[in-house]
């Protein structure tokens, strides 16, 4: 099982140090610390295990270190910054693992950019030595790239000429869309094995700053201090320790404190049951830090994040995720109001941003998503985003036979109209009702009203509303139908339909680039016995089928 839970005391590949407003993430990959057998992580190359630690470190910097305003990403190894994704790992990994690996590394680097843009933690890369492939892609995710001008340190994206694949974590897109490198120069850069160094790298906008070796360490501190001055994070505040999740994993599912996953392996379905808060929210926003990681919105976000990653990495056959909830909708809305009313508080902001990232991760998960609104469910406020993120949603009209509980309701809030945007830069409601401002205004007028099935269906907030006579049969038909379709076709269908509207750098990375990489990773030119990934380092040139298809 691939476990995405770790902590700094267990890191094998990164060193995290904090000195006041400046943190340093130092990459020093343990060659023998690969996630699987059969390869060594030489030259600061990485696999998913290395990136799991990086993701954990970025999360802890946001929540545990509110005073940190700038983060330096550098290498502990001589003459190499990072060689990128480990080639032997890629050559030997299953196709599904390669795709999940590329997706997870994309999300981690997007999280770095999100921290710079919205959390006031500015990242910059201090590059000395060879910075190749995924190593340069890591640098590209930062705000500022400093390169040592020593005659040998280079940046490169050599995947196409060396490996017959593409930069897998957004390299091509960030070079053109983020760094605004000219297309023709980008073409030269991405087909040059040895990379670009010095003044040319600066002139081509591949890096932001050149420093001589004798000034490198001093220049790092100067740049970190300058970036820190642009941050609005507090100078002194109580951080929140991200304590280990309470989690039990069995063959039948996974249990957390506020979330339970139950597998129906025959139907190829995972049911995710979310539990609402047992306690009312604190009346004082300053009390959130004292509650810490047990603060219900933060606790549930961490559990759902881990659950999505667990299902992606370890349960590929479960092609349908069905969301349920149970709890007091009024209490959920009280938490929602607390977050929206105090979004200027650094910790509240981090909780909201975390939910945005978790929901994006769900959007980008290659599973059919379905949400069921049943009596006792609590899809209100930001939890209602799980309804709008779903490919289908079903709402029970009335009560189930023998159940005297209240009918299902859906409640909107300000959270559904702004802070929780998708990768396309729109809210899920804007994406659902594309260019229909009149309808969105009508929905905003319904905020915090408990909408029954008839009303929610009339407003277009759910796909279907059924009474108890049809409920079980309709859900069964949906799951049986979904399981009968080609998983490959469904992945393409869902990804095309989920992201209506404008194209952004994120949608390009996850849609265009990842789709191409998915295809290229199956081609014999890359992964065949005579392909580039198989023959890399062997002294034998790869054999390519020269047809353009």
Residue pairs with C-beta under 8 A, 6 or more apart in sequence:
1 249
1 310
1 313
1 314
2 35
2 48
2 313
2 314
4 52
4 55
4 306
4 309
4 310
4 313
5 56
5 244
5 245
5 247
5 306
6 52
6 53
6 56
7 56
7 242
7 244
8 16
8 56
8 57
8 60
11 53
11 56
11 57
12 29
12 30
12 33
12 49
12 53
13 27
13 28
13 29
13 30
13 33
13 41
13 46
13 49
13 50
13 53
14 25
14 26
14 27
14 28
14 50
14 53
14 54
14 57
15 24
15 25
15 26
15 28
15 76
16 23
16 24
16 25
16 26
16 57
16 60
16 61
17 23
17 24
17 26
18 24
18 65
18 68
20 67
21 67
21 68
21 69
21 70
21 225
21 228
21 231
21 235
22 68
22 69
22 70
22 71
22 72
22 221
22 224
22 225
22 228
23 61
23 65
23 68
23 70
23 71
23 72
24 71
24 72
24 74
25 54
25 57
25 71
25 72
25 73
25 74
26 74
26 75
26 76
27 44
27 73
27 74
27 75
27 76
27 77
27 81
27 82
28 44
28 75
28 76
28 77
29 41
29 44
29 45
29 46
29 50
29 77
30 41
31 40
31 41
31 42
32 40
32 41
33 41
33 49
34 40
34 41
34 47
34 49
34 86
34 89
35 47
35 48
35 49
35 89
36 47
36 89
36 92
36 93
38 88
38 89
38 92
39 47
39 86
39 88
39 89
39 92
40 88
41 47
41 50
41 86
42 83
42 86
43 77
43 80
43 82
43 83
43 130
44 75
44 77
44 80
44 81
44 82
44 83
44 135
45 82
45 83
45 84
45 85
45 86
45 87
46 82
46 84
46 85
46 86
46 134
47 85
47 86
47 89
47 101
48 97
48 100
48 101
48 104
48 105
51 101
51 104
51 105
51 108
54 108
55 104
55 107
55 108
55 111
58 108
58 111
58 112
58 115
59 111
59 242
60 242
61 68
61 71
61 115
61 121
62 115
62 119
62 121
62 350
62 353
62 354
63 239
63 240
63 242
63 298
63 347
63 350
64 239
64 240
64 241
64 242
65 239
66 233
66 234
66 237
66 238
66 239
66 346
66 347
67 233
67 234
67 235
67 236
67 237
68 121
68 233
69 120
69 121
69 122
69 227
69 228
69 229
69 230
69 231
69 233
70 121
70 122
70 123
70 124
70 224
70 225
70 227
70 228
70 231
71 115
71 121
71 122
71 123
71 124
72 124
72 126
72 220
72 224
73 123
73 124
73 125
73 126
73 138
73 139
73 142
74 81
74 125
74 126
74 127
74 128
74 220
75 81
75 82
75 127
75 128
75 129
77 129
78 129
79 128
79 129
79 130
79 152
80 129
80 130
81 125
81 127
81 128
81 129
81 130
81 131
81 135
81 139
81 153
82 131
82 132
82 134
82 135
82 136
82 138
83 130
83 132
83 133
83 135
84 132
84 133
84 134
84 135
84 136
84 137
85 101
85 105
85 133
85 134
85 168
87 163
87 533
87 536
87 537
90 98
90 163
90 165
90 533
91 527
91 533
91 534
91 536
93 101
95 521
95 522
96 316
98 521
99 514
99 517
99 518
99 521
100 312
100 313
101 168
102 168
102 169
102 514
102 517
103 312
103 364
103 510
103 514
104 309
104 312
105 134
105 137
105 168
105 169
106 168
106 169
106 170
106 509
106 510
106 514
107 357
107 360
107 361
107 364
109 137
109 138
109 140
109 141
109 169
109 170
110 141
110 170
110 357
110 360
110 506
110 509
111 357
112 123
112 141
112 142
113 141
114 353
114 356
114 357
115 121
115 123
116 122
116 123
116 142
116 143
118 349
118 353
119 233
119 349
119 350
119 353
120 230
120 231
120 232
120 233
120 346
121 231
121 233
122 143
122 144
122 227
122 228
122 230
122 231
123 141
123 142
123 143
124 142
124 143
124 144
124 145
124 146
124 223
124 224
124 227
125 131
125 138
125 139
125 142
125 144
125 145
125 146
126 146
126 216
126 220
126 223
127 139
127 145
127 146
127 147
127 148
127 153
127 155
127 207
128 147
128 148
128 150
128 153
128 213
128 216
129 148
129 152
129 153
130 153
130 154
130 156
130 195
131 139
131 147
131 153
131 154
131 155
131 156
131 195
132 154
132 155
132 156
132 157
132 158
132 195
133 156
133 157
133 158
133 159
133 167
133 171
134 167
134 168
134 169
134 171
136 155
136 156
136 157
136 171
137 157
137 167
137 168
137 169
137 170
137 171
137 174
138 169
139 145
139 155
140 170
140 171
140 174
140 175
140 178
140 179
141 169
141 170
141 174
143 227
144 208
144 209
144 223
144 227
145 155
145 206
145 207
145 208
145 209
146 207
146 208
146 209
146 210
146 211
146 219
146 220
146 223
147 153
147 155
147 197
147 198
147 201
147 202
147 207
147 209
147 210
147 211
148 210
148 211
148 212
148 213
148 216
149 197
149 198
149 199
149 210
149 211
149 212
149 213
150 212
150 213
151 197
151 198
152 197
153 197
154 194
154 195
154 196
154 197
154 201
155 195
155 196
155 197
155 201
155 206
155 207
156 189
156 192
156 193
156 194
156 195
156 196
157 167
157 171
157 172
157 175
157 189
157 190
158 192
158 193
158 194
158 195
159 165
159 166
159 167
159 168
159 171
159 190
160 166
160 190
160 191
161 191
161 192
161 193
162 193
162 532
162 536
163 526
163 532
163 533
163 536
164 520
164 523
164 525
164 526
164 531
164 532
164 533
164 542
164 544
165 517
165 520
165 521
165 526
165 532
165 533
166 172
166 513
166 516
166 517
166 520
167 190
167 513
168 513
168 517
169 509
170 505
170 509
170 513
171 190
172 186
172 190
172 513
173 505
173 508
173 509
173 512
173 513
174 505
174 509
175 181
175 186
175 189
175 190
175 206
176 183
176 186
177 505
177 508
178 505
179 205
179 206
180 205
181 189
181 204
181 205
181 206
182 204
185 204
189 196
189 204
189 206
196 204
196 206
198 210
199 210
201 207
201 210
202 208
202 209
202 210
209 219
209 223
211 219
233 346
234 346
237 289
237 346
237 347
238 289
238 290
239 289
240 289
240 292
240 293
240 295
240 298
240 347
241 292
241 293
242 293
242 302
243 292
243 293
245 256
245 257
245 302
245 303
245 306
246 256
246 257
247 254
247 255
247 256
247 303
247 306
248 254
248 255
249 310
251 263
252 262
252 263
253 260
253 261
253 262
253 263
253 270
254 260
254 261
254 307
254 310
255 261
256 303
256 306
256 307
257 299
257 303
258 274
258 275
258 296
258 299
258 300
258 303
259 272
259 273
259 274
259 275
259 300
259 303
259 304
259 307
260 272
260 273
260 275
261 270
261 271
261 272
261 273
261 307
261 310
261 311
262 270
262 271
262 273
263 269
263 270
263 271
263 315
263 318
264 270
264 271
265 317
265 318
267 320
267 479
267 480
267 483
268 317
268 318
268 319
268 320
268 479
268 482
268 483
269 318
269 319
269 320
269 321
269 322
269 479
269 483
270 311
270 315
270 318
270 320
270 321
270 322
271 322
271 324
272 304
272 307
272 321
272 322
272 323
272 324
273 324
273 325
273 326
274 300
274 304
274 323
274 324
274 325
274 326
274 327
274 378
274 383
274 386
275 325
275 326
275 327
276 325
276 326
276 327
276 328
276 329
276 331
276 332
276 378
277 296
277 327
277 328
277 331
277 332
277 335
279 296
280 331
280 334
281 296
281 331
281 334
281 335
281 338
282 288
282 291
282 338
285 338
285 342
285 345
285 348
288 295
288 345
288 347
288 348
288 351
289 347
293 299
293 302
295 351
296 335
297 335
297 339
297 351
297 355
297 382
298 351
298 354
301 351
301 354
301 355
301 358
302 354
304 358
304 362
305 354
305 357
305 358
305 361
308 358
308 361
308 362
308 365
309 361
311 318
311 321
311 365
311 367
312 365
312 366
318 367
319 367
319 368
319 482
319 483
319 487
319 490
320 367
320 368
320 370
320 479
320 482
320 483
321 365
321 367
321 368
321 369
321 370
322 370
322 371
322 372
322 479
323 369
323 370
323 371
323 372
323 386
323 390
324 372
324 374
324 377
325 377
325 378
325 379
325 383
325 386
326 376
326 377
326 378
327 376
327 377
327 378
328 378
329 377
329 378
329 379
329 380
329 409
329 411
329 450
331 378
332 378
332 380
332 381
332 383
333 380
333 381
333 411
333 413
333 448
335 381
336 380
336 381
336 382
336 413
336 414
336 415
337 413
338 348
339 348
339 351
339 352
339 382
339 415
340 413
340 414
340 415
340 419
342 348
343 349
343 352
343 419
352 419
352 420
355 382
355 385
355 420
356 419
356 420
356 421
359 385
359 386
359 389
359 420
359 422
359 428
360 422
360 423
362 369
362 386
362 389
363 389
363 422
363 423
363 498
363 499
364 423
364 510
366 491
366 494
366 495
368 391
368 392
368 482
368 490
368 494
369 389
369 390
369 391
369 392
369 494
370 390
370 391
370 392
370 393
370 394
370 478
371 379
371 386
371 387
371 389
371 390
371 392
371 393
371 394
372 393
372 394
372 395
372 396
372 475
373 379
373 387
373 393
373 394
373 395
373 396
373 408
373 409
373 410
373 453
373 456
373 462
374 396
374 400
374 408
375 396
375 399
375 400
375 403
375 405
375 406
375 407
375 408
376 405
376 406
376 408
377 408
379 386
379 387
379 410
379 411
380 409
380 410
380 411
380 413
381 411
381 412
381 413
381 415
381 416
382 413
382 415
382 416
382 420
384 410
384 411
384 412
384 413
384 415
384 416
385 415
385 416
385 420
385 428
387 393
387 410
387 461
387 462
388 416
388 428
388 429
388 432
388 461
389 428
391 494
391 497
391 498
392 463
392 464
392 478
393 461
393 462
393 463
393 464
394 462
394 463
394 464
394 465
394 466
394 471
394 474
394 475
394 478
395 408
395 410
395 453
395 456
395 457
395 462
395 464
395 465
395 466
396 407
396 408
396 453
396 465
396 466
396 467
396 468
396 471
397 407
397 452
397 453
397 454
397 465
397 466
397 467
398 407
398 453
398 467
398 468
399 405
399 407
399 468
400 468
400 471
401 468
407 452
407 453
408 452
408 453
409 450
409 451
409 452
409 456
410 450
410 451
410 456
410 461
410 462
411 447
411 448
411 449
411 450
411 451
412 443
412 444
412 446
412 447
412 448
412 449
412 451
412 461
413 447
413 448
414 447
416 427
416 428
416 429
416 443
417 427
417 429
417 440
417 443
417 444
417 447
418 427
420 427
420 428
421 427
422 428
422 431
422 498
422 499
423 499
423 504
423 506
423 507
423 510
424 431
424 499
424 500
424 501
424 502
424 503
424 504
424 506
424 507
425 501
425 502
425 504
426 434
426 501
426 502
429 440
429 443
430 440
430 501
431 498
431 499
431 500
431 501
432 460
433 439
433 440
433 443
433 460
434 500
434 501
439 460
442 459
443 459
443 461
446 459
451 459
451 461
453 462
453 465
454 465
456 462
456 465
457 464
457 465
464 474
466 474
482 490
495 511
495 515
499 507
499 511
503 511
520 526
521 527
523 531
524 530
524 531
524 545
525 531
525 532
525 542
525 544
525 545
526 532
526 533
527 533
527 534
528 534
530 542
530 543
531 542
531 543
532 542
534 542
535 541
535 542
